[in-house]
Amino acid sequence: MRIIRDPLFGKIGEVASMPADLQKIPTESEVRVMEVRFADGSKAVIPRTNIELIEGA
């Protein structure tokens, strides 16, 4: 999967988890998020709307 919004635009990772509950993001909005694991082992929590699936990856 690829992140399609700044500040991590273009980074590719894999799903680490998909919490079911809404979570508050820095803009104070409550959204569904996905925890993404990158190749270097780092993780980030990203709103699901900022993710695109890469087929066959």
C-alpha positions as CSV (number, residue, x, y, z in Angstrom):
1,M,0.0,0.0,0.0
2,R,1.1,3.6,-0.6
3,I,0.4,6.8,1.3
4,I,-1.2,9.5,-0.8
5,R,-1.0,12.6,1.4
6,D,1.9,14.6,3.0
7,P,4.0,14.4,5.0
8,L,4.6,10.7,4.0
9,F,3.4,11.0,0.4
10,G,4.6,8.1,-1.7
11,K,6.0,5.9,1.0
12,I,5.1,2.3,0.6
13,G,4.4,-0.1,3.5
14,E,2.2,-2.9,4.7
15,V,-0.7,-3.1,7.1
16,A,0.3,-3.6,10.7
17,S,-3.2,-3.2,12.1
18,M,-6.6,-1.6,11.4
19,P,-8.2,-0.5,14.7
20,A,-12.0,-0.6,14.5
21,D,-12.6,2.5,16.7
22,L,-12.4,6.1,15.5
23,Q,-9.2,7.9,16.5
24,K,-8.5,11.6,16.9
25,I,-5.9,12.9,14.5
26,P,-3.9,16.1,14.9
27,T,-6.6,18.2,13.1
28,E,-9.0,17.1,16.0
29,S,-11.1,15.1,13.5
30,E,-12.1,11.5,14.5
31,V,-11.4,9.1,11.7
32,R,-10.7,5.4,11.0
33,V,-7.0,4.8,10.8
34,M,-4.5,2.1,9.8
35,E,-1.1,1.4,11.4
36,V,1.4,1.1,8.6
37,R,4.8,-0.7,8.9
38,F,7.6,0.4,6.5
39,A,10.5,-1.6,5.2
40,D,12.9,0.0,7.8
41,G,10.7,-1.3,10.6
42,S,9.2,2.0,11.5
43,K,5.4,2.5,11.9
44,A,3.0,5.3,11.4
45,V,-0.7,5.8,12.1
46,I,-2.4,7.1,8.9
47,P,-6.1,7.9,8.2
48,R,-7.5,5.2,5.9
49,T,-8.6,7.7,3.4
50,N,-4.9,8.6,2.8
51,I,-4.0,5.1,1.7
52,E,-4.2,3.4,-1.7
53,L,-3.8,-0.3,-2.4
54,I,-1.1,-1.4,-4.7
55,E,-2.3,-4.5,-6.6
56,G,0.1,-7.4,-6.6
57,A,2.5,-5.8,-4.1
